[in-house]
């Protein structure tokens, strides 16, 4: 991998029927990191998506990042509000991407458009430095 090659960012909602198979495909990349962006890393119905099960399966390639969770996760009718310290977590995630690590942002929501993980992905993307080749030179 060249020093400038960035990792890729994916988002995944485990309530999607294809989530398990998709995650397995993504995690075949040895440079992939599963980043759990739920405020609470638990599921009452699908225990394989609980923090303990994900840690047992992926070890150090799984991290729970509470700072990227929405504090209103139990109240979906309320606006998305990320946890305290999310700005630092966004910068840390962007640095991982710049270092060549691919990130799989995990939440429960099936619909990415209505899920806070889309906001998290956009914040991380916005925190990435602009490559020199895309700079414009104006006289």
C-alpha positions as CSV (number, residue, x, y, z in Angstrom):
1,X,0.0,0.0,0.0
2,X,1.3,3.4,-0.9
3,X,1.7,5.9,2.0
4,X,-1.1,8.1,0.6
5,X,-3.6,5.3,0.0
6,X,-6.5,5.8,2.4
7,X,-8.8,3.2,3.9
8,X,-12.4,3.0,2.8
9,X,-15.4,3.8,5.1
10,X,-18.5,1.7,5.1
11,X,-21.7,1.9,7.1
12,X,-23.7,-1.1,8.3
13,X,-27.0,-1.5,10.1
14,X,-27.3,-4.9,11.6
15,X,-31.1,-5.1,11.2
16,X,-30.6,-5.3,7.5
17,X,-31.2,-8.9,6.4
18,X,-27.8,-9.1,4.6
19,X,-25.8,-7.5,7.4
20,X,-24.0,-10.6,8.7
21,X,-22.9,-11.7,5.2
22,X,-21.8,-8.1,4.3
23,X,-19.8,-7.7,7.5
24,X,-18.0,-11.0,7.0
25,X,-17.0,-9.9,3.5
26,X,-15.8,-6.5,4.7
27,X,-13.9,-8.0,7.6
28,X,-11.9,-10.3,5.2
29,X,-9.8,-7.2,4.7
30,X,-7.1,-7.5,7.4
31,X,-6.9,-3.7,7.5
32,X,-10.6,-3.3,8.4
33,X,-11.8,-2.2,11.8
34,X,-15.4,-2.6,13.0
35,X,-16.4,0.6,14.8
36,X,-19.6,0.3,16.8
37,X,-21.2,3.7,16.9
38,X,-24.1,2.8,19.1
39,X,-24.5,4.6,22.4
40,X,-25.1,1.3,24.0
41,X,-23.5,-1.7,22.3
42,X,-26.3,-4.2,23.0
43,X,-29.2,-5.9,21.3
44,X,-32.1,-7.6,23.2
45,X,-33.0,-9.7,20.1
46,X,-29.9,-10.4,18.2
47,X,-27.2,-11.4,20.7
48,X,-24.5,-11.8,18.1
49,X,-24.5,-8.0,17.8
50,X,-23.8,-7.4,21.4
51,X,-20.4,-6.0,22.4
52,X,-19.2,-9.2,24.0
53,X,-20.0,-11.3,21.0
54,X,-18.4,-8.9,18.6
55,X,-15.3,-8.7,20.8
56,X,-15.1,-12.5,20.9
57,X,-15.4,-12.7,17.1
58,X,-13.2,-9.8,16.0
59,X,-10.9,-9.1,19.0
60,X,-8.9,-5.9,18.6
61,X,-10.5,-5.3,15.2
62,X,-13.7,-4.4,17.0
63,X,-14.0,-1.1,18.9
64,X,-17.0,0.5,20.6
65,X,-16.9,4.2,20.2
66,X,-19.6,5.6,22.4
67,X,-18.6,9.2,21.6
68,X,-20.0,8.6,18.1
69,X,-23.4,7.3,19.4
70,X,-26.5,9.4,19.6
71,X,-27.7,10.1,23.1
72,X,-31.3,10.0,22.0
73,X,-31.1,6.4,20.7
74,X,-34.1,5.4,22.8
75,X,-36.1,8.3,21.4
76,X,-35.9,8.1,17.6
77,X,-38.4,11.0,17.2
78,X,-35.8,13.4,18.8
79,X,-33.1,15.0,16.8
80,X,-29.7,13.3,16.5
81,X,-27.3,14.5,19.2
82,X,-23.9,12.9,19.3
83,X,-22.3,12.1,22.7
84,X,-19.8,14.4,24.4
85,X,-16.3,14.3,22.8
86,X,-17.5,13.2,19.3
87,X,-15.3,15.8,17.7
88,X,-12.2,14.0,19.0
89,X,-13.6,10.6,18.0
90,X,-14.2,12.0,14.4
91,X,-10.6,13.2,14.2
92,X,-9.3,9.9,15.4
93,X,-11.4,8.0,12.9
94,X,-10.2,10.3,10.1
95,X,-6.6,9.6,11.1
96,X,-7.2,5.9,10.9
97,X,-8.5,6.3,7.4
98,X,-5.5,8.4,6.4
99,X,-3.3,5.6,7.8
100,X,-4.9,3.1,5.5
101,X,-7.4,1.5,7.9
102,X,-10.8,0.8,6.5
103,X,-13.7,1.5,8.9
104,X,-17.0,-0.3,9.1
105,X,-19.4,1.9,11.1
106,X,-21.9,-0.3,12.8
107,X,-25.4,0.7,14.2
108,X,-28.7,-1.2,14.5
109,X,-30.7,0.9,12.0
110,X,-31.7,-0.7,8.8
111,X,-32.3,2.6,6.9
112,X,-29.0,4.4,6.6
113,X,-30.7,7.6,5.6
114,X,-32.6,7.8,8.9
115,X,-29.6,6.7,11.0
116,X,-27.1,8.8,12.8
117,X,-24.3,6.7,11.3
118,X,-24.7,8.7,8.1
119,X,-24.0,11.9,10.0
120,X,-21.0,10.2,11.6
121,X,-19.7,9.1,8.2
122,X,-20.1,12.6,6.8
123,X,-18.4,14.2,9.8
124,X,-15.4,11.8,9.4
125,X,-15.3,12.4,5.6
126,X,-15.3,16.2,6.2
127,X,-12.5,15.8,8.7
128,X,-10.2,14.2,6.1
129,X,-7.5,16.4,4.7
130,X,-7.9,17.4,1.1
131,X,-5.4,15.7,-1.1
132,X,-2.9,18.0,-2.8
133,X,-3.9,16.9,-6.3
134,X,-7.3,18.4,-5.7
135,X,-6.0,21.8,-4.7
136,X,-6.7,24.6,-7.2
137,X,-4.1,27.1,-8.0
138,X,-5.5,30.5,-8.8
139,X,-3.5,33.5,-10.1
